[in-house]
Amino acid sequence: MALMELYELTIHDLQRLIQRREVTAGQVLRAFLKRIAQEEGKIQAYMTVTGREALARAARLDRRLEQGDQVGSLAGVPLAIKDVICTQGIPTTCSSKILEGFVPPYDATVMKHLYNAGMILLGKTNMDEFAMGSSTENSGYKATRNPWDVSRVPGGSSGGSGAAVAAGLCAGALGSDTGGSIRQPAAFCGVVGLKPTYGRVSRYGLIAFASSLDQIGPMTKDVRDAAIILNVIAGHDRCDSTSVDLPVPDYTTQLGREITGMRIGIPDEYFIEGMDREVETAIRGAIGVLESMGAKAERISLPHAEHAVATYYLVATAEASSNLARYDGVKYGIRARGANDLLAMYTKTRQNGFGAEVKRRIMLGTYGLSAGYYDAYYLKALKVRTLIRKDFEDAFKRCEVILTPTAPTPAFGLGEKTDDPLTMYLSDIFTISANLAGIPGISLPCGFTQAGLPIGLQLLGKPFDESTLLQMAFAYEQATEWHRRKPPL
Amino acid sequence: MKITRQEVEHVSRLARLGLSDEEQERMRDQLDTILTYIDKLDQLDTSGVEPTSHVIPVTNVFREDATWPSLSQEQALANAPDRHGSLFRVPRILEE
């Protein structure tokens, strides 16, 4: 421990050091700011670094610690927040030009929870514009690099958060996941990413992409850290009617419990022709590790898995086309100059402000909802969504957790898929179903390729059973060393 | 061909989204590829299947009809690209 730098430590390490007053919040923060000054130029993880506000907040916290005040579970822990989450007084752009200069007048509910727990906000992270993408290359501002190989993408859409955690540019981060946007970048960056059950975490202040699929979750260096953050952000919120009024357990209590006898479902449909050989080997290895700890792996079937991507790109784009109607150049963000009537102002503002992928999805969503196509596309997709949900309901009668790869390949090269939207969409093939079904999923490191790229293992759980998911993930993590590797920066 | 140039133009009008000629052409090609892929859903018989628009069985959520703090007018207008006093200003809608 003594040999590790502060920026390398987990949240639970920092918690202990700060609360025992072995280090101050100011010292921790300065270690991260120094790391950012050294490495951010290479990684480009951040949209905004809030160093000044953070130093003031850390100083206030240190005074309270000196006085012996009670502080929250994240006291002095510096976190990075995906730029899709509203932060009062701090620019929030969704990495879109159309929201350039937007400064939210309020905090998202998750931000209130984090601040109350003593978190120090380090900054806002880069992402695919409006969370639409799988590589963070759709950012309207810049491409984030994968810390394990800067010629490769960090995944997306929460690529800035994933890269920041991996590179030690924050202690942990929040991302958002609509079709895999927490789990896939976690896999590509060699960190832990948890998408909670739909309704577990308030979406108030999360800028909407697809409202029936979006969910905020933690991206961290290990499983315990993910549980610690989920403890803080989970719960009902009267500002979000889709947040569920169920008690929030302490998600750390099941960590360390044995997994003997637990049943793990291995879906046949997820081990497909053309899967990367190194990914498959790593996943088979992970199954072996869990079996050696007493878990029982069992083949299961999710018969409609192959229809998930098509279903998702109808449902998500339909919702997006409606949600993104609000960007009209009137209330916030940019307005195109020189339009002399209202309609021209709308169309020009949206033409100038949105990037190519966002335009494509607005078009696809509008098309699928338009007269004459609604039944054939949107309604059809909603029915297939029911079939996909039923697949999981049936599968969870036979197992507690489902195990799959997080992504079919390790991180791909920058520019490799930007000209081919459909190929990019297929990189989410293993993560999308969880959003359609509303169930929780976690990605954690389970190996490396020969070229040194991380490989992610995905575990999917029953609705509101994050505890079991975290228990299984923790058991695997304790038995392996993958999460301790650091990228060669 | 799944989608024509005329349909692309029509949908872009519905979406209030300006597209250059070049963008329209690319959009047609890309949407064509994506819609062809999506056609695989036709293999599934969904007759008698209820649609899922939302995974949580929530219909209406009621609250007390009571006021609670909200944004001030100044806060609500602070991000406006153009304003006139306490109003959002937009280009002319009606002919003179």
Chai-1 contact restraints between the chains, C-beta under 6 A:
chainA,res_idxA,chainB,res_idxB,connection_type,confidence,min_distance_angstrom,max_distance_angstrom,comment,restraint_id
A,F102,B,N79,contact,1.0,0.0,6.0,A-B,restraint_1
A,P105,B,L71,contact,1.0,0.0,6.0,A-B,restraint_2
A,P105,B,Q75,contact,1.0,0.0,6.0,A-B,restraint_3
A,Y198,B,V55,contact,1.0,0.0,6.0,A-B,restraint_4
A,G199,B,I56,contact,1.0,0.0,6.0,A-B,restraint_5
A,S212,B,H54,contact,1.0,0.0,6.0,A-B,restraint_6
A,S241,B,V61,contact,1.0,0.0,6.0,A-B,restraint_7
A,T242,B,I56,contact,1.0,0.0,6.0,A-B,restraint_8
A,H307,B,L41,contact,1.0,0.0,6.0,A-B,restraint_9
A,A310,B,I38,contact,1.0,0.0,6.0,A-B,restraint_10
A,A310,B,K40,contact,1.0,0.0,6.0,A-B,restraint_11
A,A310,B,L41,contact,1.0,0.0,6.0,A-B,restraint_12
A,V330,B,F88,contact,1.0,0.0,6.0,A-B,restraint_13
A,V330,B,V90,contact,1.0,0.0,6.0,A-B,restraint_14
A,Y332,B,N79,contact,1.0,0.0,6.0,A-B,restraint_15
A,R335,B,P81,contact,1.0,0.0,6.0,A-B,restraint_16
A,D341,B,P91,contact,1.0,0.0,6.0,A-B,restraint_17
A,L342,B,V90,contact,1.0,0.0,6.0,A-B,restraint_18
A,L342,B,P91,contact,1.0,0.0,6.0,A-B,restraint_19
A,L342,B,I93,contact,1.0,0.0,6.0,A-B,restraint_20
A,M345,B,P91,contact,1.0,0.0,6.0,A-B,restraint_21
A,Y346,B,R16,contact,1.0,0.0,6.0,A-B,restraint_22
A,T347,B,R16,contact,1.0,0.0,6.0,A-B,restraint_23
A,T347,B,G18,contact,1.0,0.0,6.0,A-B,restraint_24
A,K348,B,G18,contact,1.0,0.0,6.0,A-B,restraint_25
A,R350,B,L17,contact,1.0,0.0,6.0,A-B,restraint_26
A,Q351,B,G18,contact,1.0,0.0,6.0,A-B,restraint_27
A,I362,B,A15,contact,1.0,0.0,6.0,A-B,restraint_28
A,I362,B,L17,contact,1.0,0.0,6.0,A-B,restraint_29
A,M363,B,V11,contact,1.0,0.0,6.0,A-B,restraint_30
A,M363,B,M27,contact,1.0,0.0,6.0,A-B,restraint_31
A,T366,B,V11,contact,1.0,0.0,6.0,A-B,restraint_32
A,T366,B,L14,contact,1.0,0.0,6.0,A-B,restraint_33
A,T366,B,A15,contact,1.0,0.0,6.0,A-B,restraint_34
A,Y367,B,V11,contact,1.0,0.0,6.0,A-B,restraint_35
A,K380,B,L41,contact,1.0,0.0,6.0,A-B,restraint_36
A,L382,B,P51,contact,1.0,0.0,6.0,A-B,restraint_37
A,L382,B,T52,contact,1.0,0.0,6.0,A-B,restraint_38
A,L382,B,S53,contact,1.0,0.0,6.0,A-B,restraint_39
A,K383,B,T46,contact,1.0,0.0,6.0,A-B,restraint_40
A,K383,B,V49,contact,1.0,0.0,6.0,A-B,restraint_41
A,K383,B,P51,contact,1.0,0.0,6.0,A-B,restraint_42
A,V384,B,L41,contact,1.0,0.0,6.0,A-B,restraint_43
A,R385,B,T52,contact,1.0,0.0,6.0,A-B,restraint_44
A,T386,B,V49,contact,1.0,0.0,6.0,A-B,restraint_45
A,T386,B,E50,contact,1.0,0.0,6.0,A-B,restraint_46
A,T386,B,T52,contact,1.0,0.0,6.0,A-B,restraint_47
A,R389,B,T52,contact,1.0,0.0,6.0,A-B,restraint_48
A,P421,B,Q30,contact,1.0,0.0,6.0,A-B,restraint_49
A,L422,B,T33,contact,1.0,0.0,6.0,A-B,restraint_50
A,L422,B,I34,contact,1.0,0.0,6.0,A-B,restraint_51
A,L422,B,Y37,contact,1.0,0.0,6.0,A-B,restraint_52
A,G438,B,V55,contact,1.0,0.0,6.0,A-B,restraint_53
